């Protein structure tokens, strides 16, 4: 049996918003497996337990650049929120977005080799990155980017510097911009239900199956419960099936709005700063205890 520490309980609580004791019980049942413990809480507490799972856990910015029918979205990370507001860091991120849109690098390594000069640093992106690290005193990394070219018209939306969206479309500019804002707010995982990754569907089906089993109802009814839960999940995470955030009647879907505006959506990309990155959480109590112990030993 794995030892369940206070820091593990705190991490699970941060991910799920579940009560501390429920987190501890789930971790104990999962033998310390954080992912399994989160699933157990989803079964017991429903979707409420997953609401905090997308909280940002790393710092940095998302930047965008659109140049005609070419466009790019990029995430650049740093260590602290303070540096994410630094003018030099922001300029670096914006310059990278423009480079991706213009030059179509194959990956981060190729982007890092492109020519760039900033703050007397250069002649490449990598040289500028290293120079800014030395000047600002904090590590910086280029995490990911997505480029669009020849996919029709492009619209983008940045919610501050932490959430960025770019959409490829044909049709009405205003409708496309509204969809970009909708994506930033509702965070769909795919354009349609048919495009939702199989692993996400399987995870949701597993949770629904366990929850149905706990209901104690007949097997036939449990199957219907599981199918219904999965169908509901697909509608919630598929962009075209989601209720449009600006729907006057509170019911109109994104697909219906786009049809009304004679607009076809071809694809989208959503970046949330730090999504999927585990950020180190300092155990201040342990740190203070260690300092006290060290002082006593002097």
Buried (B, 14 or more C-beta within 10 A) or exposed (E): EEEBEEEBBBBBBBBBBBEEEBBBBBBBBBEBBBEBBBBBBBBBBEEEBBEEEEEBBBBBBBBBBBEEEBBBBBBBBBBEEEBBEBEBBBBBBBBBBBBBBBBEBEEBEEBBEBEBBBEEBBEBBBBBBEBBBEEBEBEBBBBBBBBBBEBBBBBBBBBEBBBBBBBBBEBBEEBBBBBBBBBBBBBBBBBBBEEBEEEBBEBBBBBBBBBBBEEEEEEEEBEEBBEEBBEEBBBBBBBBBBBBBEBEEEEBBBBBBBEEBEBEBBBBBBBBBBBEBEEEEEBEEEEEEEEEEEEEEE
